[in-house]
């Protein structure tokens, strides 16, 4: 009798279970460097064998494969390095990694991911809210929800995202938008108080993100055809502040119409840069030769950074007494005012360059009080028409008789 052939080491096995299904077992690498046995199931031998080969291919490629007993701490390591870091912008990765390191791992890192329950998670988030504030807890919960959503795609048995079943109430006024009068007051003050008035004008009229405004180059502006191309953003990285071509969403990289009132301030900005350079060179002062030719630069020629823009914004708001606001609020004001002008939501989405229209409507296009009053008034007038009501009742009666 010839000896029974053995499967090569590392090729795994496929066996038939007592319930008629097939089970594949393969030793696969884990995110922490160890090796564990991973099981996959299929209704037929062919389906199960295909899953076995996929697991082997991942193992040969050095890609860790999570198992059912993986803790949240182990999953965070895998998720950040394999899923987040290669696919999201550097700032997004740093924000996720910070939330995991400071808030999620100390409280939930030792929990088995598949066994995490709603009650347990709610208690952890309530404790975090008490210690660090509700804003921090809400931000950490969003990061955890993104991590668990990614885990549901992997074949590890996770069937629900418990983070979506837990809610942390957070109140904030920093994201509110201004009405048209307040925006005009701010722009009037910015014209008097800062040389970066053109930046704020672009943000208010086009809804640019501050990193996108700081990343604008002269090659992105076509004065003849009055077009602005948003193609990169100014971001801070481990190597310093650089231009990043990876915008927040795929739809962020798009041409926008250049408003007429922006042309003169932008031309003045170019003349100011040339004057600053000539003065610095003639007086022997340091000057940074910007190879990318950014539109907005500092007194020494270096590209304007989002942090510098934020400080300038807060100074103007404080001097004018306009209340709390941030650059995201200016962007939100753009969307809100477009909705106030009865612009179609899809056009507002195109201006703000969102990937989903729900983002436009839910976050950046809140209804102004006059709009709400007018809408309720219209409904009130509609429901105060006795003749119309009797007509509808008569039509309903005829349909019932027929």
C-alpha positions as CSV (number, residue, x, y, z in Angstrom):
1,X,0.0,0.0,0.0
2,X,1.6,3.3,-1.1
3,X,2.2,5.8,1.7
4,X,-0.5,8.5,2.1
5,X,0.5,11.8,0.6
6,X,0.8,14.7,3.1
7,X,0.0,18.3,2.3
8,X,3.1,20.5,2.1
9,X,3.8,22.5,5.2
10,X,1.8,25.7,5.3
11,X,-0.7,24.6,2.7
12,X,-3.5,24.1,5.3
13,X,-6.3,21.5,5.2
14,X,-9.9,21.2,4.1
15,X,-12.1,18.8,6.0
16,X,-15.8,18.0,5.9
17,X,-17.8,18.8,9.1
18,X,-20.6,16.7,10.6
19,X,-23.2,19.2,9.4
20,X,-22.2,18.8,5.8
21,X,-20.2,22.0,5.4
22,X,-16.5,22.2,4.7
23,X,-13.9,23.7,6.9
24,X,-10.4,25.0,5.9
25,X,-7.7,25.6,8.5
26,X,-4.5,27.6,7.7
27,X,-1.8,29.0,10.0
28,X,-1.6,32.7,9.2
29,X,0.5,35.6,10.6
30,X,-1.0,38.0,13.1
31,X,-0.5,41.8,13.4
32,X,1.6,41.3,16.5
33,X,4.0,39.0,14.7
34,X,2.7,35.7,16.1
35,X,1.1,32.9,14.1
36,X,-2.4,31.5,14.7
37,X,-4.7,29.0,13.1
38,X,-7.4,30.6,11.0
39,X,-10.6,28.8,10.0
40,X,-12.8,29.4,6.9
41,X,-16.0,27.7,5.9
42,X,-17.9,26.9,2.7
43,X,-20.9,25.0,1.5
44,X,-18.9,23.1,-1.0
45,X,-15.3,21.8,-1.2
46,X,-14.5,24.2,-4.1
47,X,-15.7,27.2,-2.1
48,X,-13.8,26.2,1.0
49,X,-10.6,25.4,-1.0
50,X,-10.8,28.8,-2.7
51,X,-10.8,30.5,0.7
52,X,-7.9,28.3,1.8
53,X,-5.8,29.4,-1.2
54,X,-6.7,33.1,-0.5
55,X,-5.4,32.7,3.1
56,X,-2.2,31.1,1.9
57,X,-1.7,33.9,-0.7
58,X,-2.1,36.5,2.1
59,X,0.3,34.7,4.3
60,X,2.9,34.4,1.5
61,X,2.5,38.1,0.8
62,X,3.2,38.9,4.5
63,X,-0.3,40.3,5.1
64,X,-1.6,39.6,8.6
65,X,-5.0,37.9,8.8
66,X,-7.1,38.6,11.9
67,X,-8.7,35.8,13.9
68,X,-11.8,35.6,16.0
69,X,-10.0,35.9,19.3
70,X,-8.2,39.1,18.2
71,X,-8.3,41.9,20.8
72,X,-9.2,45.5,19.9
73,X,-5.6,46.5,20.6
74,X,-4.3,44.0,18.0
75,X,-6.9,45.1,15.5
76,X,-6.0,48.7,16.0
77,X,-2.4,47.9,15.0
78,X,-3.5,46.0,11.9
79,X,-6.2,48.6,10.9
80,X,-3.9,51.6,11.2
81,X,-0.9,50.2,9.4
82,X,-2.7,48.1,6.7
83,X,-5.9,49.9,6.0
84,X,-5.7,53.6,7.2
85,X,-2.1,54.5,6.5
86,X,-2.0,53.5,2.8
87,X,-5.4,54.8,1.9
88,X,-6.0,58.0,3.9
89,X,-4.2,61.3,4.1
90,X,-1.4,61.8,6.6
91,X,-3.4,64.1,8.8
92,X,-6.3,61.6,9.0
93,X,-3.9,58.8,9.9
94,X,-2.4,60.9,12.7
95,X,-5.8,61.9,14.0
96,X,-6.9,58.2,14.1
97,X,-3.6,57.1,15.7
98,X,-3.8,59.7,18.4
99,X,-7.3,58.8,19.3
100,X,-6.3,55.1,19.5
101,X,-3.2,55.7,21.5
102,X,-4.6,58.2,24.0
103,X,-8.2,57.1,24.5
104,X,-9.2,53.8,22.9
105,X,-6.3,51.5,23.6
106,X,-6.0,52.3,27.4
107,X,-9.8,51.6,27.9
108,X,-10.6,48.9,25.3
109,X,-7.3,47.5,24.0
110,X,-7.5,44.3,26.0
111,X,-11.1,43.5,25.0
112,X,-11.8,40.7,22.5
113,X,-13.3,42.5,19.5
114,X,-16.0,40.0,18.8
115,X,-17.1,40.0,22.4
116,X,-17.4,43.8,22.8
117,X,-20.9,44.7,23.9
118,X,-23.0,47.8,23.9
119,X,-23.2,48.1,27.6
120,X,-19.5,47.8,28.1
121,X,-18.7,50.3,25.3
122,X,-21.3,52.8,26.7
123,X,-19.6,52.6,30.1
124,X,-16.2,53.2,28.6
125,X,-17.4,56.2,26.6
126,X,-19.2,57.7,29.6
127,X,-16.0,57.4,31.6
128,X,-14.0,59.0,28.8
129,X,-16.5,61.9,28.6
130,X,-16.2,62.5,32.3
131,X,-12.4,62.5,32.2
132,X,-11.7,64.2,28.9
133,X,-14.9,65.9,27.9
134,X,-17.8,64.9,25.6
135,X,-16.1,66.2,22.4
136,X,-13.1,63.9,23.0
137,X,-15.4,61.0,23.7
138,X,-17.5,61.6,20.6
139,X,-14.3,61.9,18.4
140,X,-13.0,58.6,19.9
141,X,-16.3,56.9,19.2
142,X,-16.2,57.9,15.6
143,X,-12.7,56.5,15.2
144,X,-13.8,53.2,16.9
145,X,-16.8,53.0,14.5
146,X,-14.5,53.4,11.5
147,X,-12.2,50.6,12.8
148,X,-15.1,48.2,13.5
149,X,-16.7,49.0,10.0
150,X,-13.4,47.9,8.5
151,X,-13.3,44.8,10.6
152,X,-16.7,43.7,9.3
153,X,-15.2,43.5,5.8
154,X,-12.6,41.0,7.0
155,X,-13.6,37.4,7.4
156,X,-13.4,37.2,11.2
157,X,-17.0,36.8,12.1
158,X,-17.9,40.4,13.2
159,X,-21.5,41.0,12.2
160,X,-22.4,44.3,13.8
161,X,-20.8,47.6,14.7
162,X,-21.5,48.2,18.3
163,X,-20.1,51.8,18.1
164,X,-23.1,52.8,16.0
165,X,-25.4,51.7,18.8
166,X,-23.7,54.0,21.4
167,X,-24.3,57.7,21.4
168,X,-22.4,60.5,23.2
169,X,-24.1,63.8,23.4
170,X,-21.8,66.7,22.6
171,X,-22.8,70.3,22.4
172,X,-20.6,72.8,20.5
173,X,-21.0,76.2,19.0
174,X,-17.8,76.3,17.0
175,X,-19.4,74.8,14.0
176,X,-22.2,77.2,13.6
177,X,-22.4,79.3,10.4
178,X,-22.8,83.1,10.0
179,X,-25.6,84.9,8.2
180,X,-24.9,87.2,5.2
181,X,-24.6,90.3,7.4
182,X,-22.0,88.8,9.7
183,X,-20.0,87.4,6.8
184,X,-19.9,90.9,5.3
185,X,-18.9,92.4,8.6
186,X,-16.0,89.9,8.8
187,X,-14.8,90.5,5.3
188,X,-15.0,94.3,5.8
189,X,-12.8,93.9,8.9
190,X,-10.4,91.5,7.2
191,X,-9.9,94.1,4.4
192,X,-8.7,96.6,7.0
193,X,-6.8,94.3,9.4
194,X,-4.9,91.7,7.3
195,X,-3.0,91.4,4.1
196,X,-4.6,87.9,3.8
197,X,-8.0,89.3,3.0
198,X,-8.0,87.5,-0.4
199,X,-7.7,84.2,1.4
200,X,-10.8,84.7,3.5
201,X,-12.7,86.1,0.5
202,X,-12.0,82.8,-1.4
203,X,-13.0,80.7,1.6
204,X,-16.3,82.6,2.0
205,X,-17.2,82.6,-1.7
206,X,-16.0,79.2,-2.8
207,X,-16.0,77.2,0.5
208,X,-12.4,76.3,0.3
209,X,-10.8,74.4,3.2
210,X,-8.0,76.4,4.8
211,X,-5.4,73.8,3.7
212,X,-6.6,74.1,0.1
213,X,-6.5,77.9,0.2
214,X,-2.9,77.8,1.5
215,X,-1.9,75.2,-1.1
216,X,-3.1,77.3,-4.1
217,X,-0.4,78.1,-6.7
218,X,-0.5,80.7,-9.4
219,X,-0.6,78.0,-12.0
220,X,-4.0,77.0,-10.4
221,X,-5.6,80.3,-11.2
222,X,-6.7,81.2,-14.8
223,X,-7.6,84.9,-14.8
224,X,-8.6,84.9,-18.5
225,X,-11.2,82.2,-18.1
226,X,-11.9,83.0,-14.5
227,X,-11.3,79.4,-13.2
228,X,-9.6,78.2,-10.0
229,X,-8.3,74.7,-9.9
230,X,-8.1,73.1,-6.5
231,X,-5.4,70.4,-6.8
232,X,-3.4,70.3,-3.6
233,X,-3.5,71.3,0.1
234,X,-0.9,72.5,2.5
235,X,-0.4,69.9,5.2
236,X,1.9,69.3,8.2
237,X,3.9,66.1,8.0
238,X,6.8,64.5,9.8
239,X,9.1,66.1,7.3
240,X,7.6,69.6,7.8
241,X,4.8,71.5,6.1
242,X,4.4,70.3,2.5
243,X,1.9,70.3,-0.3
244,X,-0.2,67.1,-0.5
245,X,-2.0,66.3,-3.7
246,X,-4.2,63.8,-1.9
247,X,-7.2,66.0,-1.1
248,X,-9.9,65.0,1.4
249,X,-12.2,63.3,-1.1
250,X,-12.0,62.3,-4.8
251,X,-14.4,65.1,-5.7
252,X,-12.3,67.7,-3.9
253,X,-10.0,68.1,-6.9
254,X,-12.3,70.1,-9.2
255,X,-12.3,73.5,-11.1
256,X,-14.3,76.3,-9.5
257,X,-15.5,79.6,-11.1
258,X,-13.3,82.6,-9.9
259,X,-15.7,85.3,-8.6
260,X,-15.3,88.7,-10.1
261,X,-14.6,90.4,-6.8
262,X,-11.6,88.1,-6.2
263,X,-9.7,89.1,-9.3
264,X,-8.4,92.5,-8.1
265,X,-7.4,91.3,-4.6
266,X,-5.5,88.3,-6.1
267,X,-3.7,90.6,-8.6
268,X,-2.8,92.9,-5.6
269,X,-1.4,89.8,-3.8
270,X,0.9,89.0,-6.7
271,X,2.2,92.5,-6.8
272,X,2.7,92.4,-3.0
273,X,4.8,89.3,-3.2
274,X,6.9,90.8,-6.0
275,X,7.4,94.0,-3.9
276,X,8.4,92.0,-0.8
277,X,10.9,90.0,-2.8
278,X,12.5,93.1,-4.4
279,X,12.7,94.9,-1.1
280,X,14.2,91.9,0.7
281,X,16.8,91.3,-2.0
282,X,17.8,95.0,-2.2
283,X,18.1,95.3,1.6
284,X,20.0,92.0,2.0
285,X,17.3,90.4,4.1
286,X,16.4,86.7,3.9
287,X,13.9,85.7,1.3
288,X,12.6,82.2,0.5
289,X,12.5,81.5,-3.3
290,X,9.3,79.4,-3.5
291,X,9.7,76.9,-6.4
292,X,6.0,76.1,-6.4
293,X,5.0,79.8,-6.6
294,X,2.2,79.7,-3.9
295,X,-0.4,82.4,-4.1
296,X,-0.3,83.3,-0.4
297,X,3.1,83.8,1.2
298,X,4.5,85.3,4.4
299,X,6.8,88.4,4.6
300,X,9.8,86.2,4.0
301,X,8.3,84.4,1.0
302,X,7.4,81.1,2.6
303,X,4.0,79.6,1.8
304,X,1.2,80.5,4.2
305,X,0.3,77.7,6.6
306,X,-3.2,76.8,7.9
307,X,-2.1,77.5,11.4
308,X,-0.9,81.0,10.5
309,X,-4.3,81.5,8.8
310,X,-6.2,80.3,11.9
311,X,-4.4,82.8,14.1
312,X,-5.1,85.6,11.7
313,X,-8.8,84.7,11.7
314,X,-9.0,84.6,15.4
315,X,-7.4,88.0,15.7
316,X,-9.9,89.6,13.3
317,X,-12.8,88.0,15.1
318,X,-11.6,89.2,18.4
319,X,-11.0,92.8,17.3
320,X,-14.4,92.9,15.5
321,X,-16.3,91.2,18.3
322,X,-17.9,88.6,16.1
323,X,-18.0,85.7,18.5
324,X,-16.5,82.2,18.2
325,X,-15.8,80.9,14.7
326,X,-13.2,78.8,12.9
327,X,-12.2,78.4,9.2
328,X,-14.5,75.3,8.9
329,X,-17.3,77.7,10.1
330,X,-16.5,80.0,7.2
331,X,-16.8,77.1,4.8
332,X,-20.1,76.1,6.4
333,X,-21.4,79.7,6.1
334,X,-20.8,79.4,2.3
335,X,-23.0,76.3,2.1
336,X,-25.6,77.8,4.4
337,X,-25.9,81.0,2.4
338,X,-26.1,79.1,-0.9
339,X,-29.1,77.1,0.5
340,X,-30.6,80.4,1.8
341,X,-30.4,81.7,-1.9
342,X,-32.5,78.6,-2.9
343,X,-29.5,77.0,-4.8
344,X,-30.2,73.4,-5.7
345,X,-28.5,71.0,-3.2
346,X,-26.6,69.3,-6.0
347,X,-25.1,72.6,-7.0
348,X,-24.1,73.3,-3.4
349,X,-22.5,69.9,-3.3
350,X,-20.5,70.7,-6.5
351,X,-19.3,74.0,-5.0
352,X,-18.2,72.5,-1.7
353,X,-16.9,69.4,-3.5
354,X,-18.4,66.8,-1.3
355,X,-18.5,63.1,-2.2
356,X,-22.0,62.7,-0.8
357,X,-24.9,65.0,-1.0
358,X,-26.0,63.9,2.5
359,X,-22.8,65.6,3.9
360,X,-23.8,68.8,2.2
361,X,-27.3,68.8,3.6
362,X,-26.6,67.4,7.1
363,X,-23.5,69.3,8.0
364,X,-22.8,72.4,5.9
365,X,-26.3,73.6,4.9
366,X,-28.2,74.2,8.1
367,X,-31.5,76.1,7.7
368,X,-31.4,79.7,8.8
369,X,-34.1,81.0,11.2
370,X,-35.9,83.1,8.5
371,X,-36.1,80.0,6.3
372,X,-37.7,78.0,9.1
373,X,-40.2,80.8,9.8
374,X,-41.1,81.1,6.2
375,X,-41.6,77.3,5.8
376,X,-43.8,77.1,8.9
377,X,-45.8,80.1,7.6
378,X,-46.4,78.5,4.3
379,X,-47.6,75.3,6.0
380,X,-49.8,77.4,8.2
381,X,-51.4,79.1,5.2
382,X,-51.9,75.8,3.5
383,X,-53.7,74.2,6.4
384,X,-55.9,77.3,6.9
385,X,-57.8,76.9,3.7
386,X,-61.2,75.5,4.6
387,X,-62.3,75.4,0.9
388,X,-59.4,73.3,-0.1
389,X,-59.9,71.0,2.8
390,X,-63.6,70.5,1.9
391,X,-62.5,69.8,-1.7
392,X,-60.1,67.1,-0.6
393,X,-62.7,65.5,1.6
394,X,-65.2,65.5,-1.3
395,X,-62.7,63.9,-3.6
396,X,-61.9,61.2,-1.0
397,X,-65.7,60.5,-0.6
398,X,-66.2,60.0,-4.3
399,X,-63.2,57.6,-4.5
400,X,-64.7,55.6,-1.6
401,X,-68.1,55.4,-3.3
402,X,-66.6,54.3,-6.6
